[in-house]
Amino acid sequence: MVQSKNVIALIAILAWSHGYGQDLRGVVDIHVHSDPDSVPRSIDAFGAVRLAAERGVRSVVLKNHYEPTAGLAWLARKQVPGIEVFGGIALNLSVGGVNPAAVEQMTKVKGALGRVVWMPTFDAENQVRFSKESRPYAAVSRSGVLLPEVKAVLDLIARNNLVLATGHSAPAESLLLIREAKARGIKHIVVTHPSIDPVGMSAQQMKQAVALGAYLEFVTNAVIGNTATYKPAEYAAMIREAGPESVILSSDLGQSGNPLHCDGLLEMYAILRKHGFTVAEIERMAKINPSRLLGLE
């Protein structure tokens, strides 16, 4: 079975590569998991960045659910010149939850490479409730109102021109966050994989998020590998409905047993080509939109 999956992945990569370039020149991947981590990963950060640089990737954002990655991004840039590496912070319990002090500290790390602030992910109230767990969580809102510490974090994001990512917040919370973010002057907003659990936005909610000024992130591991939850045709249809002008394609790879980031991205592009997306549309979602999100152009 593993060998069969590898063959399928290779065919997809070749299908994309034929006539459209064999590298990933200019691609920006805003969702890269790697070691060191507290869960199994397929590759360490330096290895992931080195492979991305060799394939022509312009920029990656290193993500860890439980530790800030601004310092790791600084080290990766020193190890692998020629690629723009950024980090961020996910506001889970290990950093104090929605903790303005943790965000402010990240902005002071040498190099100023902490670019993305994810609202709580695996410790989000929405995630804990979805998973039917009985444990502490990091709340974003109460009775439909954002908490004071959330607003303080949003002010820090605005002041430092960072990216707000909605994490594993519930759809209604994500829309609250986007509205408040725009009101507080935040320019760069992305809804974290809105199509998959536990986020699970409806098509109408996605349209509301876009109308409010947010990008929608569609991740590769939702359609390939051992974490896939959608059939290719179904996922392509969702991206088409969202519209390439509003979508960012990222890998969200690094899980043990899944394809490496670059291979997964190529496989995703091949799937989209097969389902009617043009090269220009894919480049919009894989290069232009994420570059704008990170303030690279």
C-alpha positions in Angstrom: 0.0 0.0 0.0 2.8 2.4 0.9 4.6 1.6 -2.4 1.3 2.2 -4.3 0.9 5.6 -2.7 4.4 6.5 -3.6 3.8 5.6 -7.2 0.6 7.7 -7.3 2.4 10.6 -5.8 5.2 10.4 -8.3 2.8 10.2 -11.2 1.0 13.3 -9.9 4.3 15.2 -9.5 5.3 14.3 -13.1 1.9 15.3 -14.4 2.3 18.8 -12.8 5.9 19.1 -13.8 5.5 18.3 -17.5 5.4 21.5 -19.3 5.1 23.7 -16.2 8.5 23.7 -14.7 10.0 21.0 -12.4 10.7 23.2 -9.4 8.6 25.2 -7.0 10.2 28.6 -7.9 8.4 31.4 -6.1 6.1 29.2 -3.9 5.4 30.3 -0.4 4.4 27.7 2.1 2.9 29.2 5.3 2.3 26.0 7.2 5.4 23.8 7.7 5.7 21.3 10.6 9.1 19.8 11.4 11.3 18.6 14.2 12.1 19.3 16.9 8.6 18.7 18.2 6.8 16.8 20.8 4.9 14.7 18.2 6.5 12.5 15.5 7.7 14.5 12.4 9.1 13.4 9.1 12.0 15.8 8.9 13.7 18.5 11.0 13.4 22.2 10.3 16.8 22.6 8.7 16.2 19.6 6.4 12.7 20.9 5.4 14.1 24.4 4.7 17.1 23.0 2.7 14.8 20.8 0.5 12.5 23.8 -0.1 15.5 26.0 -1.1 16.7 23.3 -3.5 13.3 23.2 -5.1 13.1 27.0 -5.6 10.6 27.8 -2.8 10.7 31.4 -2.0 9.6 31.3 1.6 8.3 29.0 4.4 6.7 29.6 7.8 7.8 27.1 10.4 4.9 26.1 12.7 4.9 24.4 16.1 1.7 24.1 18.0 3.4 24.4 21.4 6.6 26.4 21.0 7.3 29.8 19.3 9.5 29.4 16.1 10.9 32.8 15.5 14.3 31.7 16.9 14.3 28.5 14.9 13.5 30.6 11.7 16.6 32.8 12.5 18.8 29.7 12.8 17.4 28.1 9.6 18.2 31.3 7.6 21.8 31.1 8.8 22.0 27.4 7.9 20.3 27.7 4.5 20.8 31.1 2.7 18.7 32.1 -0.2 15.2 31.3 1.2 13.0 33.5 3.4 12.2 31.6 6.6 9.7 32.9 9.1 8.2 31.6 12.4 5.3 32.4 14.6 3.5 31.5 17.7 0.4 29.4 18.4 -1.5 30.6 21.4 -1.9 27.2 23.1 -1.6 26.5 26.8 2.1 25.9 26.7 2.7 29.6 26.0 0.0 30.7 28.5 -2.9 30.5 26.1 -4.0 33.8 24.5 -1.1 35.6 26.2 -0.1 39.1 25.0 3.2 38.8 26.8 4.2 35.8 24.8 3.4 37.5 21.5 5.3 40.6 22.5 8.3 38.5 23.5 8.2 36.9 20.1 8.4 40.3 18.4 11.7 41.0 20.2 13.5 37.8 19.1 16.6 38.6 17.0 15.8 39.0 13.3 12.2 39.9 13.8 11.2 36.7 12.0 8.2 35.9 14.1 5.5 36.7 11.5 2.4 34.7 12.2 0.2 34.6 15.3 -2.2 31.6 15.4 -5.1 31.8 17.7 -5.3 28.5 19.8 -5.1 25.3 17.8 -5.1 22.0 19.6 -5.9 23.7 22.9 -8.7 25.8 21.4 -12.0 25.6 23.2 -13.6 24.6 19.8 -11.0 21.8 19.4 -11.4 20.4 22.9 -15.2 20.4 22.6 -15.0 18.8 19.1 -12.7 16.1 20.4 -15.1 15.5 23.4 -12.2 15.9 25.8 -12.4 17.0 29.4 -9.3 19.2 29.9 -8.3 22.9 30.2 -8.5 25.0 27.0 -7.6 28.4 25.7 -10.7 30.4 25.1 -11.1 33.1 22.5 -14.6 34.3 23.2 -17.4 34.1 25.8 -21.1 34.5 25.0 -20.2 35.8 21.5 -17.8 38.4 22.7 -14.0 38.3 22.2 -12.1 38.2 25.5 -10.0 41.2 26.6 -6.7 39.3 26.2 -7.7 38.5 22.6 -8.1 42.1 21.8 -4.8 42.9 23.4 -3.1 40.3 21.2 -4.9 41.8 18.1 -3.5 45.2 19.0 0.0 43.7 19.2 -0.5 42.1 15.8 -1.6 45.4 14.3 1.2 47.4 15.9 3.9 45.0 14.6 2.3 44.3 11.2 2.0 40.6 11.9 -0.3 38.0 10.4 -3.4 36.9 12.2 -4.3 33.2 11.7 -7.6 32.0 13.2 -6.3 28.7 14.4 -8.8 26.0 15.4 -11.5 28.6 16.4 -15.1 27.9 15.7 -16.5 29.5 12.5 -18.4 32.2 14.4 -15.3 32.9 16.5 -13.2 33.3 13.3 -15.7 35.8 11.9 -15.6 37.7 15.2 -11.8 37.7 15.1 -11.7 38.9 11.5 -14.1 41.8 12.1 -12.2 42.9 15.2 -8.9 42.5 13.5 -10.0 44.8 10.6 -11.4 47.3 13.1 -8.0 47.4 14.9 -6.0 47.9 11.7 -4.7 44.4 11.0 -3.9 44.1 7.3 -2.9 40.4 7.0 -5.5 37.8 8.0 -5.9 34.1 7.1 -8.5 31.6 8.2 -6.6 28.4 9.1 -7.8 25.4 7.0 -11.5 26.4 7.2 -12.7 23.3 5.3 -11.5 20.7 7.8 -12.4 19.7 11.3 -12.6 21.1 13.9 -13.0 24.4 12.0 -15.6 23.2 9.5 -16.7 26.5 7.9 -19.7 26.4 5.6 -19.3 27.8 2.1 -21.4 30.8 3.2 -19.1 31.4 6.2 -16.1 31.2 4.0 -17.6 33.9 1.7 -18.3 36.1 4.7 -14.6 35.7 5.8 -13.4 36.7 2.4 -15.8 39.7 2.2 -14.3 40.8 5.5 -10.8 40.8 4.1 -9.4 37.4 5.0 -7.7 34.7 2.9 -8.8 31.1 3.2 -6.0 28.5 3.7 -6.5 25.1 1.9 -4.0 22.6 3.1 -2.4 19.7 1.2 -2.8 17.1 3.9 -6.6 17.4 3.7 -6.4 15.6 0.3 -3.3 13.5 0.3 -1.4 11.2 2.7 -2.6 9.5 5.8 -4.4 12.6 7.1 -6.6 13.0 4.0 -10.3 13.7 4.6 -11.5 14.8 1.2 -11.5 13.2 -2.3 -9.6 15.2 -4.9 -12.6 16.2 -6.9 -14.5 17.3 -3.8 -11.6 19.4 -2.5 -11.0 21.0 -5.9 -14.7 22.0 -6.1 -14.4 23.6 -2.7 -11.4 25.6 -3.7 -13.1 26.6 -7.0 -16.1 27.9 -5.0 -13.9 29.9 -2.7 -12.1 31.4 -5.7 -8.4 31.5 -6.4 -8.2 35.2 -5.6 -9.1 34.4 -2.0 -7.2 31.1 -1.4 -3.8 30.2 -0.1 -2.4 26.8 -0.8 -0.1 25.4 1.9 1.2 22.0 2.8 0.5 21.6 6.6 2.8 18.6 6.2 5.6 17.2 8.3 3.6 14.4 9.9 5.3 11.1 10.1 4.3 8.9 7.2 3.0 11.7 5.0 4.9 13.1 1.9 7.5 15.7 2.5 6.3 19.3 2.1 7.6 19.9 -1.5 6.4 16.6 -2.8 3.0 17.1 -1.2 2.6 20.6 -2.8 3.5 19.2 -6.2 0.9 16.5 -5.8 -1.7 19.0 -4.8 -1.0 21.2 -7.8 -1.3 18.1 -10.1 -4.7 17.3 -8.6 -5.9 20.9 -9.2 -4.6 20.8 -12.8 -6.5 17.6 -13.3 -9.7 19.3 -12.1 -9.5 22.3 -14.3 -7.4 24.9 -12.6 -5.0 26.8 -14.8 -1.3 27.2 -14.0 -2.0 31.0 -13.5 -4.7 30.2 -10.9 -2.4 27.8 -9.0 0.4 30.3 -9.0 -2.0 32.9 -7.6 -2.9 30.6 -4.7 0.6 29.2 -4.2 2.8 32.3 -4.8 1.0 35.6 -5.0 -1.6 35.4 -2.3 0.8 34.0 0.4 3.4 36.5 -0.5 0.9 39.3 0.1 -0.2 37.7 3.3 3.4 37.8 4.7 4.0 41.3 3.3 6.6 40.1 0.9 5.2 42.3 -2.0 
